[in-house]
Amino acid sequence: MSATDASLLASVDARTKLAGSNKMEILLFSLGTRETFGINVFKVREVSQTPAITKTPNMPFGVQGVLSLRGNIIPVISLARFVGSEQSGRKFDTMIVTEFNKSTQAFLVDSVDRIIRVDWDRVRAPENMMSTSATNSNLITAITELEDGKLVSILDVEQILATVVGEPRLPDIPTAQMETDQYLFFVDDSVVARKEITSVLEKMGIKFQQATNGREAWERLQVLASRTWGEDECLHDYLKIILVDAEMPEMDGYVLTKLIKSDVRFKGIPVIMHSSLSSNANKAMGSSVGVDAYVAKFDPAILAETLIPFLQR
């Protein structure tokens, strides 16, 4: 790793303190075009020059091969191929090694720029901002704007990884015992994550409502909580669990959890954080804002096992 790359990530552990402040840090990078891309620093393990890549037969779409990184064999994925900016003969000499969803992989990029700190409320869902980019919008989970007006597209790397490894096969999952008018509420900004969560909940027989970012979730939860209840009734009788992602446009899961836990109308309703950010630091931050459990994405059986005890309370 070059001195510049090392300095970019030298204080990643310290950045976990940002969680709960509704701020995030984004590593900016280029894929050889005029567009600027970004990835949440929490997902980045290191940045380095790309070593020799070993080609393997029958590689999935977008996988350039594998490499050995400190004794571990990891896939090397071409982001340019996914966003449609791949240029014949162009070599990507820089790689971003990421760790999320309990897996490690390297993403090839043209170059890394710098790390910026932004408020989550300045990070918008793609449909909320104008963009002239030709990038596949399905792979953009959020967009933010730099001080000079330039837009940064934050890639949905979870969806890219799911495309590479395929969708997980749902194991045998127990059916939840719930009343017909009881339900779960979940929020996640990733299309692939919402699809996976929905599959588990449907197999468990759990009714649900959902949102695509923290601010939308809070607005919908406010509507649910403002309902007029009958005698001896409360929200807890119907809304049994709130499942939140950690990193989301407009409001992150930590701030959303703080709001829920500080509102007496949600008293007794467990909040479970379901996140691709599975480090001990992120779990500790979740605990500090009051989450009742922390589940790493994406293991259908573990998610179901975590939900069942809370549903049976």
ABEGO torsion letter per residue (X at the ends): XBAAAAAAAAAAAAAAAABGAGBBBBBBBBAGBABBBBBBAAABABBBBBBBBBBBBGBBBGBAEBBBBGGBBBBBBBAAAAAGABBBGBBBABBBBBBBGGBBBBBBBABBBBBBBBBAAABBBAAABBBABABBAAABABBBBBAAGBBBBBBBAAAAAAAAAEBBBBBBBBBBBBBAABBBBBBBABAAAAAAAAAAAAAAGBBBBBBABAAAAAAAAAAAAABBBBBGBBAAAABABBBBBABBBGBBAAAAAAAAAABAAABGBBBBBBBABABAAAAAAAAAAGBABBBBOBBAAAAAAAAAAAAAX
